[in-house]
Amino acid sequence: MHETGVHASTGTASGRSFVTGLRCLRCGTHYTLNAVEYVCGCRPNTGSDMGTLDVEYDYAAIAAALTPEQVQADPDPSIGRFWPLLPIDRRSSLPPLPVGGTLLLPVARLRAEIGLRHLFVKDDGRNPSASFKDRASAIAVARAQEAGRPIVATASTGNAAAALAGQAAAAGQATVIFVPKTAPPAKIAQLLIYGSTVLAVDGSYDDAFDLCMAACAEFGWYNRSTGYNPYMTEGKKTVSYEIALQLTAAGVAAGGAPFAAPHAVFVSVGDGCIIGGVHKGFKDLLALGWIDHMPRIYGVQSALSPALYNAWRAGDEVPQPVRATTRADSISVDAPRDPIKALNAVRQSGGAFVLVEDAAILQAMLPLARLGAVFAEPAGATAYAGLLQAWCDGLVQADETIVVINTGSGLKDVRAAMEVTGDVRVIAPNLDAVRAALAL
Ligand SMILES: *Cc1c(COP(=O)(O)O)cnc(C)c1O
């Protein structure tokens, strides 16, 4: 380990972030702020073996600038209320399209159905572009604007791009977006309507990712791509802050700390950035003394996109690429781009990776909607399918506080929903037809 560059000053109310630097999670090299942009040079900068960086903070300075009471009293429910914990110099740099502050639903009918007494669903399909990815894209646009970067680019299975397009529209930021041409039409429509420059790649998400990397290197664009841009974790971690605040408000015991932490969190996993963010958020809260324990974090993958599950089972540090074919497009990933943070999240929290079949993912959409009133896209319902599997396997207990994160709205992919519901019944416009249809 060695220091690179000069020591940056941090943590003031006068327009500097509280970031102290970045650390490579492969080789341990520490970089001062702005000494490195995306990844450490200790590895090739693509695929599953990148020198992923973790953003580090001055927690003592943050604690002096922000108290739990201040966070609770802030009338703004969006991620801006956590700004000293974010890698931005000013709260006002966040785009004027508020992100986060999504509902934590107590889902009483789901609890009764499956027998988990303290189950909650964090519905991140309620973000402005209808997915969890808004949390990261807000940070991408804020950082690009603070640095005066004219163009932000990203590769995406669809949601990260839609989130970037929306945040960019709010902030007046130009974007170039690379998606596989097979992305669901609703996601592509979001990109087009928000005014992004959209390039639909005749290939997989992994092809789009590599092309975006090459284009950013060639044309000097700011690259938001997941796993490669270390700051995306820092937006995604805000979900954990909100979970802790909301469980506290719901009366869950905090064990003497200001905020309550759940026993277990379930989240679907593709590249592994969201699960790494969930872990980082709870690590921050522990560092501040705002919660009293780390929840067990469960990463759920489709059996048709199992690269991180496989690596976890085998005890590997670097996942072997797979040929991903899952119907849950948002988690269909050959070579996960954020494997270190994802594997650390599960291993260091005492959680597990859980594998579910695509049929179970699609079936999970039904109880989630009919008993929980949460309409999830397949990748969102994957987390709930994983909870059901874990409950069967004895990984969770009936009296534990459990949070399932829905990462995307079902309106993102209505064809998947119709696959499980079957087609709608069409009738003639008269009462006899109603009687016949309902056997009345
Ligand atoms: C991106 C995404 C995921 C997976 O997140 P990773 O960071 O790739 O693991 C899960 N669900 C939805 C809806 C997503 O958009």
The ligand as an SDF file (V2000), in Angstrom:
LIG
                    3D

 15 15  0  0  0  0  0  0  0  0999 V2000
  -29.6650   -2.8800  -12.0950 C   0  0  0  0  0  0  0  0  0  0  0  0
  -30.7820   -3.6400  -11.4920 C   0  0  0  0  0  0  0  0  0  0  0  0
  -30.5600   -4.7280  -10.6490 C   0  0  0  0  0  0  0  0  0  0  0  0
  -29.2010   -5.2910  -10.3270 C   0  0  0  0  0  0  0  0  0  0  0  0
  -28.2710   -4.3700   -9.8510 O   0  0  0  0  0  0  0  0  0  0  0  0
  -26.7170   -4.7050   -9.9730 P   0  0  0  0  0  0  0  0  0  0  0  0
  -26.0500   -3.5460   -9.4030 O   0  0  0  0  0  0  0  0  0  0  0  0
  -26.4640   -4.8840  -11.4540 O   0  0  0  0  0  0  0  0  0  0  0  0
  -26.4780   -5.9730   -9.2540 O   0  0  0  0  0  0  0  0  0  0  0  0
  -31.6650   -5.3600  -10.1060 C   0  0  0  0  0  0  0  0  0  0  0  0
  -32.9180   -4.9540  -10.3800 N   0  0  0  0  0  0  0  0  0  0  0  0
  -33.1650   -3.9220  -11.1990 C   0  0  0  0  0  0  0  0  0  0  0  0
  -34.5720   -3.5640  -11.4860 C   0  0  0  0  0  0  0  0  0  0  0  0
  -32.1110   -3.2240  -11.7790 C   0  0  0  0  0  0  0  0  0  0  0  0
  -32.3760   -2.2020  -12.6050 O   0  0  0  0  0  0  0  0  0  0  0  0
  1  2  1  0
  2  3  1  0
  2 14  2  0
  3  4  1  0
  3 10  2  0
  4  5  1  0
  5  6  1  0
  6  7  2  0
  6  8  1  0
  6  9  1  0
 10 11  1  0
 11 12  2  0
 12 13  1  0
 12 14  1  0
 14 15  1  0
M  END
$$$$
